Structures are given as C-alpha cells and as structure tokens.
Amino acid sequence: MTEADFVTSTRTFYDAVAEDYADRFRDGLAAQPLERAILGGYAELVGAGGRVADLGCGPGRVTGHLATLGLNVFGVDLSESMLAIARRENPGLRFEQGSMLELGLPDGGLAGAVSWYSSIHTPGDRLPDLFAEWHRVLAPGGHLLVAFQAGDQHRHHDKPWGHPVSLTFRRRRPERIVGLLEGAGFALVSQTVREPDAAEFSQHAFLIARRPTAV
C-alpha cells in the first residue's frame, strides 16, 4: 500500500524543521496553566501507571510532562528528526516511528491516547479512519485527549525558519470533531475551548472522550 501524500508531506515538513520547532516551543507548557490543568485532569482519569500513547509526539515535550504525572507513556511520530530530539531530551522514555492511521499496536492495549495538535494535518475525509484506529487501540474505559486549533480557516505555513517546505495546519469546529468521535464509538467526557492569547490567531479546543465499557 502506498503512503498517502499528506503523510509524506507531513513527515518531510517536520524532518526539515525539527530543531527549530523544538527550540521555539521548548518551554511552551511552562506558560500554559490551562493546558497543564487539562493534562493533569486527563492523567487522573487514566490513573497512575496507565499505559498511554502520545500520538504525533513531536519532540516529546508533552510525552515527558505526562510521564511526570505518573503515566506509563510512550511517543509515536512520523518524523525521525523529531524522534531523535524526543529521545535526546527524554532518555528514559520510549519513542517509536509510525503513523497514527496505522498504529502497530494490539486491539484494546492502551489505557489512554493523546493527540496534542497532531490531527491537524489529516484531511477531513480521513478523520473517521483516524478516530476508528484510536478507538481500536484503546481498552474499554480508556480515555482519549485531543487538542487542536478551533475555527474554520486553515493556515498554510510556507518556508518556516527558511526551510524549503510547506504544510497546511487545519482548524476545526469542536462540535464537528465531537460528532466524528461519537461516530467512531467514543463518548464525550469534557469539552474545553479557550480564547487566543495576544500572539495567537484562533481558539484552542481540548476534548476528552472515553471508549465505553461493554454493557
């Protein structure tokens, strides 16, 4: 099976910008109390020691933060350049190359999965496939956290930091994502939307959903 064009372009983009991206966002969570609160609440829902995959982990900053909250977390990303940074900066954690659409994980093997702004490069018509795969790898009762920029207008980034690459960052309405998650078999637990700060262009949405236990 040939790789989808958007997967190839996403990998190429992040391989090129990895070091600049990691430097730019290295201390992001330190200045984001609301995001830290959401991650903390999510960790409590999963429970200490719960096995969690950080899907599209990038340089591993959220993976590392989740580990400090007591989760048994590992990262998955398309970009080997991003994974090299994640391994360098989180030497005690495991990071694997892979696609969120085709995770090499057993059915129902995870207590949790996190997509921290990593679904934003997936075209809308592939989101049902993406969410079905996340549902597959979560155990009944497992929790999913999805973060993304909210809105209708996509943003296209061309030649960031002078690198000869470009990529579209897709914004979505939270209600649409909730509907797709429910269509994939998830039950919504919480929905948080915060306003943009002075340096941002859109609202930010944080959804926690649960794979229901069998009746």
N, C-alpha and C positions, 0 to 999 in steps of 0.2 A: 504494500500500500504506500503510495507516495504521500509525502508530508504536505499538509495544507500550506498554501502560500503565506497565510497570516502567521502561522507558526514559524516558518523560516524567517520572515521579515522581523518578527519579534525577537528571535534568537540573535539575528545579525545586529539589530539595534543595540541590544543590551550587552552583547560581546564588545561592541565598539565603545560604549560609554561607561562601562562598569566602574572604572576607578574614579572618574569624575562624579558619577552618580553617587557612589558610596561616600565620597568626601562631602558632597553637597547635603546629603540627608543623614549624615552620621549621627548627629545629636538631635534628630527630629523629635523623638518621643520625650526627651527631657523638657521640651517646651510645649507639650501637648497633654495637659492634665485630663482632659475629657477622654482622649484616646487611651491613656493609661488606665483610666477608670473602667472603660469598656473592656479592655483586655483583662483587667483584674476580675471583673464580674464574670466574664467568659470562663476564665480559669477555674473559678469557684464552681460554676455549673458543671464543668467537665470533671473536676475532682482531682486532688493531688495524685500524681503518678499516672494520670490518664495519658494514653498514647495518642499523640496529636501530630498531624502533618501540616506544616506551613507550606501551602501550595503557591508556587511562584514567589519563593522566599527572597529572591534577590540577594543582597549582600548579608542577609541573615540578622538584621537588627531586631526584627520582631521575633524571630526564632529564639534569639538569645534572651530577649525580655520574657518570653513565655517560659523559658527554662528557669529563670529566676523566680517565677511564680509557682514552681513546683510541678510543672507538666513534663512528661516524658516526650519531648518534642524533637522532630527531625524536619529538615527542609528539603523541598523539591523545586528545581528550577530548570528552565530550558538552557540557560546561558552558563557555559563552563567558566567564563570570565567572572561572572557574578558568584558562582560557587567557589571559585578559588579565593575570593575575598571573604566569603562566609566562613570557609574552613580556616582561613588565616586568623580571623577575628573571633572565632568561636571554636577553639581547638578541641573542646570536649564534646562537641555535638556532631551529629551525622548529617551529611548533605548529599543528595543524590540528583543526578541529571535525569530529567524526564518531563513528559508533557502532562498537564492537568487533564487533558482529554482522554489519555490512555495511561492511567497510573498502573504500574506493575505491582499492585497491592491486592491481597486477598479480599474477598467479599466480607464486609462486616468486621474488619480487623482494627478499626480505629474508634477511639472514644471521642475524637474531635478532629475537625479540619478547619483551617483558617485560610481565607483568601483575602489578603490585605492589599487591596488595589491591584490585584493580579488578574482579575477577569476583564479588565478594561480594554484589552486588545483583542478580545474574542468577538467576532461579528455576532450580531443579534440572532441570526438564524442558527448559530451553533450553541447558543446558551442552553437550550434544552438538553443537548448532548452532554455539555459540561456539567450541568446540575445533576443529571442522571448518574454520571460517573462518580460525583461526590457522594450521592446518596448510596451508591453501591458499596463504597469502601467504609462507610460509617456503620457501626453497630447500631442495632435498635436502641434508642435512648441517647445516641450520640449527638453532639452539638456542632453546628456549623456557624462560623462567623465570616461574614462577607462585608468588606469595606470598599467603597467606590465613590467617585465624584458624582453628585446628583445634578441632573439637568437634561436639556435636550440638545445642546450644541456641543459637538465633538471638537477637540483641539488637535491640530496637526503640528508636530514638532519636527522641524527640518534643520539638519546640521547642528544639533545641540553641542555646545562646547567645541564647535569647529569640526566635529566628526562628520564624514560624508554619508550619513544615514538619516532616515526619517521614519516616523511612525505616528499613527493616529491613536489618540487617547479618547476613548469613548465615554461619554456621560450618559447616565440612565436615570429614569424616574424610579424612585424606590417602590412605588406601587406596582410597576411592571415587573421588577425583579421579585417582589413578594409573590406575584401571581405565577411566575415561572417556577419559583422554588416550590410553591404549593402544588403545581402541576407535576413536579418531579417526585412528590411524595413527602415533602417536608411540612412541618407545622411551624408557623412563626411564633417565636418566643418574645422578641423585642425588636423595636424599630426606633433608631435614634437618628435625627438629622440635625447637624449643627451648621450655623451660618459661616460664611467665609471670613477669614481674618483679612487684615489690610493687604497682605501680599497674595491673596488667593482670588480665584475667578469664579468659584462655584461653591454650592453647599456640599457637605460631605455626609454620606449615609452609612450607617452601621446596622446591619441586620444579623440577628442571632436566630437561627432556626434549629429544629430538632427533628431527627428521624424518629417517628413514633414507634413505640414498642408494640409488638403484636398483641392483639386483643385475645 
